[in-house]
Amino acid sequence: MKNWYGCIGFVSLLGLLGLQSGEPLFLSFFAFALFFEYFWVTPDEMFVDTMKKCACLAFFVNLSATALITLALAYFKASGNPLAAGAAAGFGISMAAFAFSTFVLELRERVHAQND
């Protein structure tokens, strides 16, 4: 195996849980199937650097979203367990931020590669 970044695609298997249970929120995990293509990518320094940038962005999005949502839920008393709800929402938002940032940076790299 050339690299392990393709393993992120296994998160898309959670979409099968959405099909089985009928819960539409799990269907969004099918978007991670796009990461299976990374099994066939030869990782160079630019690719690894891009993945690090996206992971760093997702980490800080997770920290800030978890804190803000937890504080808002605790202030408005909108949840019985605001920390659990904030952590779950922060995780979901950070996964979306990671997937979107990898898409944008990879698209930008492909466009620049075609122009050269």
N, CA, C and O atoms as a GROMACS GRO file, in nm:
protein
  464
    1MET      N    1   0.085  -0.117   0.000
    1MET     CA    2   0.000   0.000   0.000
    1MET      C    3   0.090   0.124   0.000
    1MET      O    4   0.186   0.133   0.077
    2LYS      N    5   0.058   0.218  -0.086
    2LYS     CA    6   0.143   0.335  -0.101
    2LYS      C    7   0.127   0.433   0.015
    2LYS      O    8   0.226   0.488   0.063
    3ASN      N    9   0.005   0.456   0.058
    3ASN     CA   10  -0.018   0.543   0.173
    3ASN      C   11  -0.147   0.504   0.242
    3ASN      O   12  -0.227   0.425   0.191
    4TRP      N   13  -0.166   0.560   0.360
    4TRP     CA   14  -0.279   0.523   0.442
    4TRP      C   15  -0.392   0.626   0.436
    4TRP      O   16  -0.492   0.610   0.505
    5TYR      N   17  -0.378   0.733   0.356
    5TYR     CA   18  -0.481   0.836   0.350
    5TYR      C   19  -0.611   0.783   0.291
    5TYR      O   20  -0.718   0.840   0.316
    6GLY      N   21  -0.605   0.677   0.216
    6GLY     CA   22  -0.726   0.617   0.160
    6GLY      C   23  -0.816   0.556   0.265
    6GLY      O   24  -0.934   0.535   0.241
    7CYS      N   25  -0.760   0.527   0.382
    7CYS     CA   26  -0.841   0.468   0.491
    7CYS      C   27  -0.949   0.564   0.539
    7CYS      O   28  -1.045   0.521   0.604
    8ILE      N   29  -0.936   0.693   0.510
    8ILE     CA   30  -1.040   0.789   0.547
    8ILE      C   31  -1.171   0.752   0.477
    8ILE      O   32  -1.279   0.784   0.526
    9GLY      N   33  -1.161   0.686   0.363
    9GLY     CA   34  -1.280   0.645   0.289
    9GLY      C   35  -1.366   0.546   0.363
    9GLY      O   36  -1.485   0.534   0.334
   10PHE      N   37  -1.310   0.474   0.458
   10PHE     CA   38  -1.389   0.378   0.534
   10PHE      C   39  -1.493   0.444   0.624
   10PHE      O   40  -1.585   0.378   0.671
   11VAL      N   41  -1.479   0.575   0.646
   11VAL     CA   42  -1.582   0.649   0.720
   11VAL      C   43  -1.713   0.647   0.642
   11VAL      O   44  -1.821   0.659   0.701
   12SER      N   45  -1.703   0.632   0.511
   12SER     CA   46  -1.825   0.629   0.428
   12SER      C   47  -1.912   0.507   0.459
   12SER      O   48  -2.030   0.506   0.423
   13LEU      N   49  -1.857   0.406   0.524
   13LEU     CA   50  -1.937   0.289   0.561
   13LEU      C   51  -2.045   0.324   0.663
   13LEU      O   52  -2.142   0.249   0.678
   14LEU      N   53  -2.030   0.437   0.732
   14LEU     CA   54  -2.136   0.482   0.822
   14LEU      C   55  -2.262   0.518   0.745
   14LEU      O   56  -2.372   0.519   0.802
   15GLY      N   57  -2.248   0.548   0.617
   15GLY     CA   58  -2.365   0.575   0.533
   15GLY      C   59  -2.454   0.453   0.519
   15GLY      O   60  -2.575   0.465   0.504
   16LEU      N   61  -2.393   0.334   0.523
   16LEU     CA   62  -2.472   0.211   0.517
   16LEU      C   63  -2.563   0.197   0.639
   16LEU      O   64  -2.672   0.142   0.632
   17LEU      N   65  -2.514   0.249   0.752
   17LEU     CA   66  -2.597   0.250   0.872
   17LEU      C   67  -2.720   0.338   0.850
   17LEU      O   68  -2.828   0.308   0.899
   18GLY      N   69  -2.702   0.447   0.778
   18GLY     CA   70  -2.815   0.534   0.746
   18GLY      C   71  -2.914   0.468   0.653
   18GLY      O   72  -3.035   0.490   0.666
   19LEU      N   73  -2.865   0.388   0.559
   19LEU     CA   74  -2.955   0.316   0.470
   19LEU      C   75  -3.035   0.211   0.546
   19LEU      O   76  -3.154   0.192   0.522
   20GLN      N   77  -2.968   0.142   0.637
   20GLN     CA   78  -3.032   0.035   0.712
   20GLN      C   79  -3.134   0.090   0.812
   20GLN      O   80  -3.244   0.036   0.826
   21SER      N   81  -3.097   0.198   0.881
   21SER     CA   82  -3.184   0.249   0.986
   21SER      C   83  -3.286   0.351   0.936
   21SER      O   84  -3.384   0.381   1.004
   22GLY      N   85  -3.262   0.405   0.816
   22GLY     CA   86  -3.353   0.506   0.763
   22GLY      C   87  -3.326   0.645   0.816
   22GLY      O   88  -3.406   0.736   0.795
   23GLU      N   89  -3.213   0.663   0.885
   23GLU     CA   90  -3.177   0.794   0.940
   23GLU      C   91  -3.101   0.873   0.832
   23GLU      O   92  -2.991   0.834   0.794
   24PRO      N   93  -3.160   0.982   0.783
   24PRO     CA   94  -3.097   1.054   0.671
   24PRO      C   95  -2.968   1.127   0.707
   24PRO      O   96  -2.890   1.160   0.617
   25LEU      N   97  -2.942   1.153   0.835
   25LEU     CA   98  -2.819   1.223   0.872
   25LEU      C   99  -2.694   1.140   0.843
   25LEU      O  100  -2.588   1.195   0.817
   26PHE      N  101  -2.706   1.009   0.847
   26PHE     CA  102  -2.591   0.923   0.821
   26PHE      C  103  -2.556   0.916   0.673
   26PHE      O  104  -2.445   0.877   0.638
   27LEU      N  105  -2.648   0.952   0.586
   27LEU     CA  106  -2.623   0.943   0.442
   27LEU      C  107  -2.513   1.039   0.396
   27LEU      O  108  -2.450   1.015   0.294
   28SER      N  109  -2.491   1.146   0.470
   28SER     CA  110  -2.386   1.240   0.432
   28SER      C  111  -2.246   1.179   0.443
   28SER      O  112  -2.151   1.232   0.385
   29PHE      N  113  -2.232   1.070   0.516
   29PHE     CA  114  -2.101   1.005   0.528
   29PHE      C  115  -2.057   0.940   0.397
   29PHE      O  116  -1.939   0.909   0.381
   30PHE      N  117  -2.148   0.919   0.304
   30PHE     CA  118  -2.110   0.863   0.174
   30PHE      C  119  -2.014   0.956   0.099
   30PHE      O  120  -1.946   0.910   0.007
   31ALA      N  121  -2.008   1.082   0.135
   31ALA     CA  122  -1.915   1.176   0.070
   31ALA      C  123  -1.769   1.134   0.093
   31ALA      O  124  -1.682   1.169   0.013
   32PHE      N  125  -1.742   1.062   0.199
   32PHE     CA  126  -1.605   1.020   0.228
   32PHE      C  127  -1.557   0.907   0.138
   32PHE      O  128  -1.440   0.869   0.145
   33ALA      N  129  -1.643   0.852   0.055
   33ALA     CA  130  -1.601   0.748  -0.040
   33ALA      C  131  -1.500   0.804  -0.139
   33ALA      O  132  -1.424   0.728  -0.199
   34LEU      N  133  -1.499   0.934  -0.158
   34LEU     CA  134  -1.402   0.996  -0.250
   34LEU      C  135  -1.259   0.978  -0.204
   34LEU      O  136  -1.166   0.984  -0.285
   35PHE      N  137  -1.239   0.955  -0.075
   35PHE     CA  138  -1.103   0.940  -0.023
   35PHE      C  139  -1.042   0.804  -0.058
   35PHE      O  140  -0.921   0.786  -0.038
   36PHE      N  141  -1.120   0.710  -0.109
   36PHE     CA  142  -1.062   0.582  -0.151
   36PHE      C  143  -0.961   0.599  -0.264
   36PHE      O  144  -0.872   0.516  -0.281
   37GLU      N  145  -0.974   0.706  -0.342
   37GLU     CA  146  -0.880   0.730  -0.451
   37GLU      C  147  -0.738   0.755  -0.400
   37GLU      O  148  -0.642   0.741  -0.476
   38TYR      N  149  -0.723   0.793  -0.274
   38TYR     CA  150  -0.591   0.821  -0.219
   38TYR      C  151  -0.508   0.694  -0.200
   38TYR      O  152  -0.387   0.704  -0.176
   39PHE      N  153  -0.569   0.576  -0.210
   39PHE     CA  154  -0.490   0.453  -0.207
   39PHE      C  155  -0.397   0.444  -0.328
   39PHE      O  156  -0.292   0.381  -0.321
   40TRP      N  157  -0.436   0.507  -0.439
   40TRP     CA  158  -0.358   0.499  -0.563
   40TRP      C  159  -0.279   0.624  -0.592
   40TRP      O  160  -0.222   0.637  -0.700
   41VAL      N  161  -0.274   0.717  -0.499
   41VAL     CA  162  -0.196   0.839  -0.515
   41VAL      C  163  -0.056   0.814  -0.460
   41VAL      O  164  -0.040   0.761  -0.350
   42THR      N  165   0.044   0.854  -0.537
   42THR     CA  166   0.181   0.847  -0.487
   42THR      C  167   0.206   0.972  -0.403
   42THR      O  168   0.209   1.082  -0.457
   43PRO      N  169   0.223   0.955  -0.273
   43PRO     CA  170   0.236   1.074  -0.188
   43PRO      C  171   0.371   1.143  -0.208
   43PRO      O  172   0.477   1.083  -0.192
   44ASP      N  173   0.363   1.270  -0.243
   44ASP     CA  174   0.484   1.351  -0.249
   44ASP      C  175   0.475   1.455  -0.138
   44ASP      O  176   0.382   1.454  -0.057
   45GLU      N  177   0.573   1.544  -0.133
   45GLU     CA  178   0.576   1.641  -0.024
   45GLU      C  179   0.456   1.735  -0.029
   45GLU      O  180   0.403   1.774   0.075
   46MET      N  181   0.413   1.771  -0.149
   46MET     CA  182   0.299   1.863  -0.164
   46MET      C  183   0.169   1.798  -0.114
   46MET      O  184   0.088   1.862  -0.049
   47PHE      N  185   0.152   1.670  -0.147
   47PHE     CA  186   0.031   1.598  -0.104
   47PHE      C  187   0.026   1.586   0.048
   47PHE      O  188  -0.077   1.612   0.109
   48VAL      N  189   0.137   1.548   0.108
   48VAL     CA  190   0.143   1.533   0.253
   48VAL      C  191   0.121   1.668   0.321
   48VAL      O  192   0.053   1.677   0.423
   49ASP      N  193   0.180   1.774   0.264
   49ASP     CA  194   0.163   1.907   0.320
   49ASP      C  195   0.016   1.952   0.311
   49ASP      O  196  -0.035   2.014   0.403
   50THR      N  197  -0.050   1.920   0.200
   50THR     CA  198  -0.192   1.953   0.185
   50THR      C  199  -0.276   1.880   0.288
   50THR      O  200  -0.366   1.940   0.347
   51MET      N  201  -0.249   1.753   0.310
   51MET     CA  202  -0.324   1.677   0.410
   51MET      C  203  -0.302   1.732   0.551
   51MET      O  204  -0.394   1.736   0.632
   52LYS      N  205  -0.179   1.775   0.579
   52LYS     CA  206  -0.150   1.834   0.710
   52LYS      C  207  -0.224   1.966   0.729
   52LYS      O  208  -0.276   1.993   0.838
   53LYS      N  209  -0.230   2.047   0.624
   53LYS     CA  210  -0.303   2.173   0.633
   53LYS      C  211  -0.450   2.149   0.660
   53LYS      O  212  -0.511   2.217   0.743
   54CYS      N  213  -0.508   2.053   0.590
   54CYS     CA  214  -0.651   2.024   0.607
   54CYS      C  215  -0.680   1.967   0.746
   54CYS      O  216  -0.781   2.001   0.807
   55ALA      N  217  -0.592   1.883   0.795
   55ALA     CA  218  -0.611   1.826   0.928
   55ALA      C  219  -0.597   1.934   1.035
   55ALA      O  220  -0.671   1.933   1.134
   56CYS      N  221  -0.504   2.025   1.016
   56CYS     CA  222  -0.486   2.134   1.112
   56CYS      C  223  -0.610   2.224   1.113
   56CYS      O  224  -0.658   2.263   1.220
   57LEU      N  225  -0.660   2.256   0.996
   57LEU     CA  226  -0.782   2.337   0.987
   57LEU      C  227  -0.899   2.267   1.056
   57LEU      O  228  -0.972   2.330   1.132
   58ALA      N  229  -0.915   2.138   1.030
   58ALA     CA  230  -1.025   2.063   1.091
   58ALA      C  231  -1.011   2.057   1.243
   58ALA      O  232  -1.111   2.062   1.314
   59PHE      N  233  -0.889   2.046   1.292
   59PHE     CA  234  -0.866   2.043   1.436
   59PHE      C  235  -0.910   2.173   1.503
   59PHE      O  236  -0.979   2.171   1.604
   60PHE      N  237  -0.869   2.286   1.444
   60PHE     CA  238  -0.905   2.414   1.504
   60PHE      C  239  -1.053   2.446   1.486
   60PHE      O  240  -1.113   2.513   1.572
   61VAL      N  241  -1.113   2.401   1.377
   61VAL     CA  242  -1.257   2.416   1.360
   61VAL      C  243  -1.329   2.335   1.467
   61VAL      O  244  -1.429   2.380   1.523
   62ASN      N  245  -1.279   2.214   1.496
   62ASN     CA  246  -1.339   2.130   1.598
   62ASN      C  247  -1.331   2.197   1.735
   62ASN      O  248  -1.429   2.199   1.809
   63LEU      N  249  -1.215   2.251   1.768
   63LEU     CA  250  -1.200   2.316   1.898
   63LEU      C  251  -1.296   2.434   1.913
   63LEU      O  252  -1.366   2.445   2.013
   64SER      N  253  -1.298   2.520   1.814
   64SER     CA  254  -1.380   2.640   1.826
   64SER      C  255  -1.529   2.607   1.819
   64SER      O  256  -1.608   2.664   1.894
   65ALA      N  257  -1.569   2.516   1.729
   65ALA     CA  258  -1.711   2.482   1.718
   65ALA      C  259  -1.760   2.413   1.844
   65ALA      O  260  -1.870   2.441   1.891
   66THR      N  261  -1.680   2.323   1.900
   66THR     CA  262  -1.720   2.254   2.022
   66THR      C  263  -1.738   2.354   2.137
   66THR      O  264  -1.835   2.347   2.211
   67ALA      N  265  -1.643   2.445   2.150
   67ALA     CA  266  -1.652   2.543   2.258
   67ALA      C  267  -1.772   2.635   2.241
   67ALA      O  268  -1.847   2.658   2.336
   68LEU      N  269  -1.791   2.688   2.121
   68LEU     CA  270  -1.901   2.782   2.098
   68LEU      C  271  -2.038   2.716   2.114
   68LEU      O  272  -2.128   2.772   2.176
   69ILE      N  273  -2.052   2.597   2.058
   69ILE     CA  274  -2.181   2.528   2.067
   69ILE      C  275  -2.211   2.485   2.210
   69ILE      O  276  -2.325   2.495   2.256
   70THR      N  277  -2.109   2.438   2.281
   70THR     CA  278  -2.129   2.398   2.420
   70THR      C  279  -2.168   2.517   2.506
   70THR      O  280  -2.260   2.507   2.588
   71LEU      N  281  -2.099   2.629   2.487
   71LEU     CA  282  -2.134   2.748   2.565
   71LEU      C  283  -2.274   2.798   2.532
   71LEU      O  284  -2.349   2.838   2.622
   72ALA      N  285  -2.311   2.796   2.404
   72ALA     CA  286  -2.445   2.842   2.364
   72ALA      C  287  -2.553   2.751   2.422
   72ALA      O  288  -2.655   2.798   2.473
   73LEU      N  289  -2.531   2.620   2.413
   73LEU     CA  290  -2.630   2.527   2.467
   73LEU      C  291  -2.642   2.538   2.619
   73LEU      O  292  -2.751   2.528   2.674
   74ALA      N  293  -2.530   2.560   2.687
   74ALA     CA  294  -2.533   2.575   2.832
   74ALA      C  295  -2.600   2.706   2.872
   74ALA      O  296  -2.675   2.710   2.969
   75TYR      N  297  -2.573   2.812   2.797
   75TYR     CA  298  -2.631   2.943   2.830
   75TYR      C  299  -2.783   2.943   2.811
   75TYR      O  300  -2.857   2.992   2.896
   76PHE      N  301  -2.827   2.887   2.699
   76PHE     CA  302  -2.970   2.886   2.671
   76PHE      C  303  -3.043   2.765   2.730
   76PHE      O  304  -3.165   2.750   2.714
   77LYS      N  305  -2.968   2.678   2.798
   77LYS     CA  306  -3.024   2.557   2.859
   77LYS      C  307  -3.108   2.478   2.758
   77LYS      O  308  -3.218   2.432   2.787
   78ALA      N  309  -3.049   2.462   2.638
   78ALA     CA  310  -3.120   2.396   2.528
   78ALA      C  311  -3.094   2.245   2.525
   78ALA      O  312  -3.155   2.174   2.445
   79SER      N  313  -3.006   2.197   2.612
   79SER     CA  314  -2.974   2.054   2.610
   79SER      C  315  -2.951   2.006   2.752
   79SER      O  316  -2.906   2.082   2.839
   80GLY      N  317  -2.983   1.880   2.774
   80GLY     CA  318  -2.958   1.820   2.905
   80GLY      C  319  -2.810   1.795   2.929
   80GLY      O  320  -2.764   1.798   3.044
   81ASN      N  321  -2.736   1.772   2.824
   81ASN     CA  322  -2.592   1.750   2.831
   81ASN      C  323  -2.525   1.834   2.723
   81ASN      O  324  -2.498   1.783   2.614
   82PRO      N  325  -2.498   1.961   2.751
   82PRO     CA  326  -2.445   2.048   2.646
   82PRO      C  327  -2.305   2.009   2.599
   82PRO      O  328  -2.270   2.035   2.484
   83LEU      N  329  -2.224   1.948   2.684
   83LEU     CA  330  -2.090   1.908   2.642
   83LEU      C  331  -2.095   1.797   2.538
   83LEU      O  332  -2.021   1.800   2.440
   84ALA      N  333  -2.180   1.699   2.559
   84ALA     CA  334  -2.193   1.589   2.463
   84ALA      C  335  -2.249   1.639   2.330
   84ALA      O  336  -2.201   1.601   2.224
   85ALA      N  337  -2.349   1.725   2.338
   85ALA     CA  338  -2.407   1.779   2.215
   85ALA      C  339  -2.307   1.868   2.142
   85ALA      O  340  -2.297   1.863   2.019
   86GLY      N  341  -2.232   1.948   2.216
   86GLY     CA  342  -2.131   2.035   2.155
   86GLY      C  343  -2.018   1.956   2.093
   86GLY      O  344  -1.969   1.991   1.986
   87ALA      N  345  -1.975   1.849   2.161
   87ALA     CA  346  -1.868   1.766   2.106
   87ALA      C  347  -1.913   1.694   1.980
   87ALA      O  348  -1.837   1.683   1.884
   88ALA      N  349  -2.036   1.645   1.978
   88ALA     CA  350  -2.087   1.576   1.860
   88ALA      C  351  -2.101   1.673   1.743
   88ALA      O  352  -2.064   1.640   1.630
   89ALA      N  353  -2.153   1.791   1.769
   89ALA     CA  354  -2.167   1.890   1.662
   89ALA      C  355  -2.031   1.937   1.613
   89ALA      O  356  -2.010   1.954   1.493
   90GLY      N  357  -1.938   1.959   1.706
   90GLY     CA  358  -1.803   2.001   1.667
   90GLY      C  359  -1.734   1.896   1.582
   90GLY      O  360  -1.663   1.930   1.486
   91PHE      N  361  -1.752   1.769   1.616
   91PHE     CA  362  -1.693   1.662   1.536
   91PHE      C  363  -1.751   1.660   1.395
   91PHE      O  364  -1.677   1.648   1.298
   92GLY      N  365  -1.881   1.672   1.385
   92GLY     CA  366  -1.944   1.672   1.253
   92GLY      C  367  -1.901   1.789   1.168
   92GLY      O  368  -1.875   1.774   1.049
   93ILE      N  369  -1.893   1.905   1.229
   93ILE     CA  370  -1.850   2.024   1.155
   93ILE      C  371  -1.705   2.011   1.113
   93ILE      O  372  -1.669   2.052   1.003
   94SER      N  373  -1.620   1.955   1.198
   94SER     CA  374  -1.478   1.941   1.162
   94SER      C  375  -1.458   1.837   1.051
   94SER      O  376  -1.370   1.853   0.967
   95MET      N  377  -1.539   1.732   1.050
   95MET     CA  378  -1.529   1.634   0.941
   95MET      C  379  -1.569   1.698   0.809
   95MET      O  380  -1.506   1.673   0.706
   96ALA      N  381  -1.673   1.779   0.812
   96ALA     CA  382  -1.714   1.850   0.690
   96ALA      C  383  -1.608   1.949   0.647
   96ALA      O  384  -1.582   1.964   0.527
   97ALA      N  385  -1.545   2.018   0.742
   97ALA     CA  386  -1.440   2.114   0.709
   97ALA      C  387  -1.320   2.042   0.649
   97ALA      O  388  -1.259   2.093   0.554
   98PHE      N  389  -1.285   1.925   0.701
   98PHE     CA  390  -1.172   1.849   0.646
   98PHE      C  391  -1.201   1.804   0.503
   98PHE      O  392  -1.118   1.820   0.414
   99ALA      N  393  -1.319   1.748   0.482
   99ALA     CA  394  -1.354   1.700   0.348
   99ALA      C  395  -1.360   1.816   0.248
   99ALA      O  396  -1.309   1.803   0.136
  100PHE      N  397  -1.421   1.927   0.287
  100PHE     CA  398  -1.432   2.041   0.196
  100PHE      C  399  -1.296   2.102   0.167
  100PHE      O  400  -1.269   2.139   0.053
  101SER      N  401  -1.210   2.114   0.268
  101SER     CA  402  -1.078   2.175   0.246
  101SER      C  403  -0.989   2.085   0.160
  101SER      O  404  -0.914   2.137   0.077
  102THR      N  405  -0.997   1.953   0.176
  102THR     CA  406  -0.919   1.867   0.088
  102THR      C  407  -0.968   1.877  -0.055
  102THR      O  408  -0.888   1.875  -0.149
  103PHE      N  409  -1.100   1.888  -0.073
  103PHE     CA  410  -1.156   1.904  -0.208
  103PHE      C  411  -1.106   2.033  -0.272
  103PHE      O  412  -1.062   2.032  -0.387
  104VAL      N  413  -1.113   2.143  -0.198
  104VAL     CA  414  -1.073   2.273  -0.254
  104VAL      C  415  -0.924   2.277  -0.285
  104VAL      O  416  -0.885   2.322  -0.392
  105LEU      N  417  -0.841   2.230  -0.192
  105LEU     CA  418  -0.697   2.236  -0.216
  105LEU      C  419  -0.654   2.141  -0.326
  105LEU      O  420  -0.562   2.173  -0.403
  106GLU      N  421  -0.717   2.025  -0.337
  106GLU     CA  422  -0.684   1.932  -0.445
  106GLU      C  423  -0.729   1.988  -0.580
  106GLU      O  424  -0.658   1.975  -0.679
  107LEU      N  425  -0.845   2.049  -0.583
  107LEU     CA  426  -0.893   2.112  -0.706
  107LEU      C  427  -0.801   2.225  -0.748
  107LEU      O  428  -0.768   2.238  -0.866
  108ARG      N  429  -0.759   2.306  -0.654
  108ARG     CA  430  -0.667   2.416  -0.684
  108ARG      C  431  -0.534   2.363  -0.737
  108ARG      O  432  -0.476   2.420  -0.830
  109GLU      N  433  -0.485   2.254  -0.678
  109GLU     CA  434  -0.359   2.197  -0.724
  109GLU      C  435  -0.372   2.141  -0.865
  109GLU      O  436  -0.281   2.155  -0.946
  110ARG      N  437  -0.484   2.078  -0.896
  110ARG     CA  438  -0.507   2.023  -1.031
  110ARG      C  439  -0.518   2.134  -1.135
  110ARG      O  440  -0.467   2.120  -1.246
  111VAL      N  441  -0.584   2.243  -1.099
  111VAL     CA  442  -0.598   2.355  -1.193
  111VAL      C  443  -0.463   2.417  -1.220
  111VAL      O  444  -0.432   2.450  -1.335
  112HIS      N  445  -0.382   2.435  -1.116
  112HIS     CA  446  -0.249   2.492  -1.136
  112HIS      C  447  -0.158   2.397  -1.213
  112HIS      O  448  -0.071   2.442  -1.287
  113ALA      N  449  -0.176   2.266  -1.196
  113ALA     CA  450  -0.095   2.169  -1.269
  113ALA      C  451  -0.129   2.171  -1.419
  113ALA      O  452  -0.040   2.151  -1.502
  114GLN      N  453  -0.256   2.194  -1.453
  114GLN     CA  454  -0.295   2.200  -1.594
  114GLN      C  455  -0.246   2.326  -1.660
  114GLN      O  456  -0.218   2.326  -1.780
  115ASN      N  457  -0.236   2.436  -1.584
  115ASN     CA  458  -0.192   2.562  -1.641
  115ASN      C  459  -0.042   2.567  -1.664
  115ASN      O  460   0.005   2.649  -1.743
  116ASP      N  461   0.033   2.482  -1.597
  116ASP     CA  462   0.180   2.482  -1.613
  116ASP      C  463   0.225   2.400  -1.730
  116ASP      O  464   0.345   2.391  -1.757
   0.00000   0.00000   0.00000
